[in-house]
Amino acid sequence: MPLLRKLVDLKRQGVLSELWDHELYRLLTNAGFHVPVETRLRIVRHGREYKLGEGD
């Protein structure tokens, strides 16, 4: 919580404008937080979604 409060304070003071998602992720992981990232790959052909390894 102290880290998040500091980010809010910096934003209010105009020191911090915006953070990209990867910047926030790096900041949190460098501070020792475990931030799970869900990754999903989609293959769409002719309007149908396929899973990896699935044939035509």
C-alpha positions as CSV (number, residue, x, y, z in Angstrom):
1,M,0.0,0.0,0.0
2,P,2.8,2.5,0.7
3,L,4.0,2.1,-2.9
4,L,0.5,2.7,-4.3
5,R,0.1,5.7,-2.1
6,K,3.4,7.1,-3.4
7,L,2.3,6.6,-7.0
8,V,-0.9,8.4,-6.3
9,D,0.9,11.3,-4.7
10,L,3.4,11.6,-7.6
11,K,0.4,11.6,-10.0
12,R,-1.3,14.4,-8.0
13,Q,1.9,16.4,-7.9
14,G,2.3,16.2,-11.6
15,V,5.6,14.3,-11.4
16,L,4.1,11.2,-12.9
17,S,1.9,11.5,-15.9
18,E,0.9,8.0,-17.1
19,L,2.4,4.6,-16.8
20,W,2.3,2.0,-19.5
21,D,1.2,-1.4,-18.4
22,H,4.7,-2.8,-18.8
23,E,6.2,0.0,-16.8
24,L,3.8,-0.6,-13.9
25,Y,4.5,-4.3,-14.1
26,R,8.2,-3.7,-13.9
27,L,7.9,-1.3,-11.0
28,L,5.7,-3.7,-9.0
29,T,8.0,-6.7,-9.7
30,N,11.1,-4.7,-8.8
31,A,9.4,-3.8,-5.5
32,G,9.0,-7.5,-4.8
33,F,5.4,-8.0,-5.7
34,H,4.3,-11.2,-7.6
35,V,2.1,-10.1,-10.4
36,P,0.6,-12.9,-12.4
37,V,0.1,-12.2,-16.1
38,E,-2.4,-14.2,-18.0
39,T,-1.5,-14.7,-21.6
40,R,-3.9,-16.0,-24.3
41,L,-3.0,-16.7,-27.9
42,R,-5.8,-16.9,-30.4
43,I,-5.7,-18.2,-33.9
44,V,-8.7,-17.1,-35.9
45,R,-9.2,-18.4,-39.5
46,H,-12.3,-17.7,-41.5
47,G,-14.2,-16.6,-38.4
48,R,-13.4,-19.7,-36.3
49,E,-11.1,-19.7,-33.3
50,Y,-8.5,-22.5,-33.0
51,K,-6.4,-23.6,-30.1
52,L,-2.6,-24.1,-30.6
53,G,-1.9,-27.5,-32.2
54,E,-5.5,-27.9,-33.4
55,G,-5.8,-28.9,-37.0
56,D,-8.0,-27.3,-39.7
